[in-house]
Amino acid sequence: MLKEDRLAKIWEKEILGDWDNLKSTARVRELWTEGIPKKIRSIVWYRAVGNKSVVTKDLSASWLSEAGS
């Protein structure tokens, strides 16, 4: 099993389901340093920092499009 797949399973099965209780633990800090797998990165970052600016997928896509021009 690839490292990224192994880490994704850990995040999904151990951490995300109990995020509020686990987000400040040594285990989560350890996982942060190992890297957030691409397939769950947006979920982890959203839970970690939120979306206070209320950025929608359409707005984000628009910004990305403009940045590529």
C-alpha positions as CSV (number, residue, x, y, z in Angstrom):
1,M,0.0,0.0,0.0
2,L,1.3,3.4,-0.9
3,K,2.1,5.9,1.9
4,E,-0.5,8.3,0.7
5,D,-3.2,5.6,0.7
6,R,-2.2,4.5,4.2
7,L,-2.3,8.1,5.5
8,A,-5.7,8.7,3.9
9,K,-7.1,5.7,5.6
10,I,-5.8,6.9,9.0
11,W,-7.3,10.4,8.5
12,E,-10.6,9.0,7.4
13,K,-11.0,6.2,10.0
14,E,-9.3,7.7,13.0
15,I,-9.3,11.4,12.8
16,L,-12.1,13.0,10.7
17,G,-15.0,11.3,12.5
18,D,-13.9,12.8,15.8
19,W,-12.3,16.0,14.5
20,D,-13.4,18.3,17.3
21,N,-11.8,16.1,20.0
22,L,-8.7,15.1,18.1
23,K,-7.7,18.2,16.2
24,S,-5.2,19.4,18.8
25,T,-3.7,16.1,19.7
26,A,-0.1,15.0,19.2
27,R,-1.3,12.3,16.8
28,V,-2.8,14.9,14.5
29,R,0.3,17.1,14.6
30,E,2.3,14.0,13.7
31,L,0.0,13.3,10.8
32,W,0.3,16.9,9.6
33,T,4.0,16.5,9.3
34,E,3.7,13.3,7.3
35,G,1.5,15.2,4.8
36,I,-2.1,15.4,4.0
37,P,-3.1,13.0,1.2
38,K,-4.3,14.8,-1.9
39,K,-7.7,13.0,-2.0
40,I,-8.7,14.3,1.5
41,R,-6.7,17.5,1.6
42,S,-9.6,19.9,1.0
43,I,-11.6,18.2,3.8
44,V,-8.8,18.4,6.3
45,W,-8.0,22.0,5.5
46,Y,-11.6,23.1,5.6
47,R,-12.0,21.6,9.0
48,A,-8.7,23.1,10.2
49,V,-9.3,26.7,8.9
50,G,-12.9,26.8,7.9
51,N,-14.4,29.0,5.2
52,K,-14.9,32.3,6.8
53,S,-14.8,34.1,3.5
54,V,-17.6,31.8,2.1
55,V,-15.6,30.9,-1.0
56,T,-17.8,28.7,-3.2
57,K,-16.5,26.2,-5.8
58,D,-17.7,28.5,-8.6
59,L,-15.8,31.5,-7.1
60,S,-12.7,29.4,-6.6
61,A,-12.9,28.1,-10.2
62,S,-13.3,31.7,-11.4
63,W,-10.2,32.8,-9.5
64,L,-8.2,29.8,-10.8
65,S,-9.3,30.6,-14.4
66,E,-8.3,34.3,-14.1
67,A,-4.9,33.3,-12.5
68,G,-4.2,31.1,-15.5
69,S,-4.9,33.8,-18.0
